[in-house]
Amino acid sequence: MVTYALNINEFSTNDFALIAIHTVLSEYQLAYLLNKHLQIKFSKASYNLDFTEKKNQASYTVYEYTNTELDYDWFLIANVCKSTLKTASTNLFIESDSISRLIPEKKKVDFFLKIEGGFDFDYIVKTIEIINRVPQIITSYEVEVESLKSKDFLIF
C-alpha cells in the first residue's frame, strides 16, 4: 500500500463544497442518475478511501468526474461502509456485521458529493435543486465543511 504525506496546514476548507445525499440507491445507480440529470460523466475511481482503525478496515467507494471546461472536480463518496467481521472462538466461527461511516457526525447521510474548483453559491444551489428533482433521491443539501470534526477525511 502506498503511503502519502500531506501537510494539513496547506489545506483550506474553502476549496470545495460538500453536498449530502440521502438515498437507498447503491453507488453505481446513484452515479448513473447523477450523470443523467446533471449532464456529467462520473466514473469509478481507480482508488477507494481506505481506513484502518484497530481491527476494523473500512473502504469507501469513490466516483470522480473532471469538468475541464469549468475547471471543476467532482467526487461522489460513499459515507457508509458495511463489512463482515469473522472471529474464531472454540470451534465456532462468529460473524458480525460492522458499519462504519466516513463522516461519523453525519450518520444519516448515505453519500457526499464533493465539488472542487472556482464555483459560486448559485452553482451549488442549482446543483442541489437538480439532485432533489431525481425521484429516487430522498433529499440533498449543502453541508458546512467548517462544522465537521472529521473534515480531514475528505482530503484526497
Disulfide bonds with the S-S distance in Angstrom:
none
